[in-house]
Amino acid sequence: MITCILRNHDFINEVQVTAQVFFPGEKFAFTNAISETGYTVVSDFEPGGAHGFVFENDVRLSHYFFKYDNNVSYLNERRVVMLALFHALRRVIPMHTPWGALTGIRPSKLVREWMDDGCGDNEIIERLTETFYVSDEKSQLALTVAHAEKSVESRITNTIGLYVSIPFCPSRCIYCSFNTSDKPTSADFLERYVSALIRECREKARENTADVSSIYIGGGTPTVLSENQLEKLLYAICDNFSLPPEFTVEAGRPDTLTTEKLKILRKYGVNRLAVNPQTLNDHTLKSIGRNHTAADFFTAFNHAREAGFNCINTDLIAGLPGETPDDMRRNMEVLAELSPENVTIHTLAIKRASRLNEIRIENKSDATRQPRGEGVPLGTGIAGADTTGVIADMLAIVEKSCAKMNLHPYYLYRQKNMAALYENIGYSLPNHECLYNVGMMAEVQTILGIGAGAVSKFVVGNKITREFNVKNPEIYLAREQTLSIE
């Protein structure tokens, strides 16, 4: 437990996310007194700046004062508080922090704001590296992605995106905490769920007048639907919304994708497909809870090409348990032969509700009962522990391989509890960037969400509001049925 004390401000979230960089996986308690045991962090704000203090067992280890100059437009009180605490913590707790004091989900969004204020590339890099202590590599990545997002933004101005949620999978991956259900789902329930989606689709279409630039059917695994159910849904979407320039369907589990489903997808104008193996190591696929093999992925990918898909995305995860940089190197060599138009690299994030987090907690408990030096092997751990540089090496391999394939980073985002504090990156061939991904992650257009767990995000100028659909599919279905009766 990490004790946190706030003085003269109430930036609770800013203090906690900053402290989490250095205390991954820990719980936090906000009090008024320094703890006599363990670590305490103190954040104090005054008109001239912010103080950050670090105590251990009631003994002060570090203090840092960050001066607040309100003439510096890109530094506000929140950021000054975070920077003071960040520098106090980094003095006493060794931690590799490639993103420095930037703790937000969207680093490139801050860069785009600076661009809009008239900052040049050199000034942006200087701010990132010298003020926020972002590494040279990550600073350049954020700048590159910001430029790519700007380019895509110009293609989706005054349009909206549409997201349709199919929160069902044939099995549950051990790292997953998304709104998915891996229980055997009856055909009748899926049929009723599709009917509810169609009702909401009609409702959203009546409310919307803007042009649609992208449709994204995600999950879960949308191709878990039967061929008949898939066709019903696609027909309803096309009947209520005009066919957009980009129409994506996730077929994340290759074992759910049939040649007949591919024909149906093409029939209704789907022109972008995500076939996501996560790894091409059969042993890892089995250990993380997936029911397919690498061979299944190759078959699905080739069938998609034969069906006429000329924009295919593949997802891989860096940091899966037991995997090495050599595994990632082999993955990328295989992908180079297949030549996908998009590659998305996720850094493993150990979510609180995932089975992997349960395993981590069990191992941590076991380790405390063993002599020092025994227990959990060193390697990649939760949110910050990359003790052998495994993930850094993996991401370097990906970057080099993608460059050879003429794939360039065009969007990125970060997550809580992400191993080694890295990021998720989308790579794309020029002019094959996913419009929906940029619109959603860069927050530059309204997104209408349909289905259980979907979120509608309304972007009006600099103001963003959200509406959340209920997550549980059974409750969502009951509510939609009630609305249809009324």
Secondary structure, DSSP 8 states (H G I E B T S, - for coil): -EEEEEES---HHHHHHHHHHHSTT--EEE-SS--SSSEEEEEEEETTEEEEEEEETTEEEEEEEEE--TTSTT--HHHHHHHHHHHHHHTTS----TTTT--SS-HHHHHHHHHHTT--HHHHHHIIIIIS---HHHHHHHHHHHHHHHHHHHHHTTEEEEEEEE-B-SS--TT--SS-B-S---HHHHHHHHHHHHHHHHHHHHH--SEEEEEEEEES-GGGS-HHHHHHHHHHHHHHS---SEEEEE--SGGG--HHHHHHHHHTT--EEE---B-S-HHHHHHTT----HHHHHHHHHHHHHTT---EEEEEEET-TT--HHHHHHHHHHHHHH--SEEEEEE-B--TTSHHHHHHHHHHHHHHTS-TT-SS-SSB-GGG-BTT-HHHHHHHHHHHHHHHTT-EEEEEE--TTBGGG--EEEEE-TT---HHHHHHHTT-SEEEEESTT-EEEEEETTEEEEEE--S-HHHHHHHHHHHHH-
